[in-house]
């Protein structure tokens, strides 16, 4: 896989199934992939993240891929502690 560009624009797609009593993730566009990854990991429930898909430069990442990008030493933003 080529070097991931955390500064590239990104699209985050949610699951089609609805979680009970939760707002569906839907579709969000981000100026930087790092922001989309942070949103997915820190602002989205684990239930909704499980069906999420991140698209950056025509590459798609499922929830495991999003987690790997977030946990990477190259992730440029400060992670939420805890």
C-alpha positions as CSV (number, residue, x, y, z in Angstrom):
1,X,0.0,0.0,0.0
2,X,1.2,3.5,-0.8
3,X,2.0,6.0,1.9
4,X,-1.3,7.3,3.4
5,X,-1.9,11.0,3.1
6,X,-3.6,12.3,6.3
7,X,-3.9,15.7,4.6
8,X,-6.0,14.5,1.7
9,X,-9.7,15.1,1.6
10,X,-11.9,12.3,2.9
11,X,-15.4,11.0,2.9
12,X,-16.9,9.0,5.7
13,X,-19.9,6.7,5.0
14,X,-22.0,5.1,7.7
15,X,-23.8,1.8,7.9
16,X,-27.1,1.3,6.2
17,X,-28.6,-0.4,9.3
18,X,-29.9,1.9,12.0
19,X,-28.8,1.5,15.5
20,X,-31.7,1.8,18.0
21,X,-31.9,5.2,19.8
22,X,-28.8,6.4,17.9
23,X,-28.4,8.9,15.1
24,X,-27.1,7.1,12.0
25,X,-23.7,8.1,10.9
26,X,-24.8,8.9,7.3
27,X,-22.3,10.7,5.1
28,X,-19.7,13.3,6.0
29,X,-17.0,15.0,4.0
30,X,-13.8,16.3,5.6
31,X,-11.0,18.6,4.4
32,X,-8.4,16.3,5.9
33,X,-8.4,12.5,6.4
34,X,-7.0,12.9,9.9
35,X,-10.1,14.9,10.9
36,X,-12.3,12.2,9.5
37,X,-10.4,9.5,11.3
38,X,-10.6,11.4,14.6
39,X,-14.3,11.9,14.2
40,X,-14.8,8.2,13.5
41,X,-12.7,7.0,16.4
42,X,-13.6,9.7,19.0
43,X,-17.1,10.9,18.2
44,X,-18.8,7.8,16.8
45,X,-20.1,4.9,18.8
46,X,-18.4,1.5,18.4
47,X,-21.7,0.2,17.0
48,X,-21.8,2.8,14.2
49,X,-18.1,2.6,13.6
50,X,-18.4,-1.2,12.9
51,X,-20.3,-0.4,9.6
52,X,-18.3,2.8,8.7
53,X,-16.3,3.2,5.5
54,X,-13.6,5.9,4.9
55,X,-12.7,6.8,1.4
56,X,-9.4,8.7,0.7
57,X,-7.8,9.1,-2.7
58,X,-10.1,6.3,-4.1
59,X,-8.9,3.9,-1.3
60,X,-11.5,2.5,1.1
61,X,-11.0,1.6,4.7
62,X,-13.4,-0.4,6.9
63,X,-13.5,0.1,10.7
64,X,-10.4,-2.0,11.2
65,X,-8.5,0.1,8.6
66,X,-9.7,3.3,10.2
67,X,-8.5,2.0,13.6
68,X,-5.1,1.1,12.2
69,X,-4.7,4.6,10.7
70,X,-5.7,6.2,14.0
71,X,-3.3,4.1,16.0
72,X,-0.4,4.6,13.5
73,X,2.7,6.5,14.7
74,X,2.2,8.7,11.6
75,X,-1.2,9.9,12.7
76,X,-0.7,13.7,13.0
77,X,-3.3,14.8,15.5
78,X,-3.4,14.4,19.3
79,X,-5.5,11.4,20.3
80,X,-8.1,11.6,23.1
81,X,-6.6,10.1,26.2
82,X,-8.4,7.4,28.1
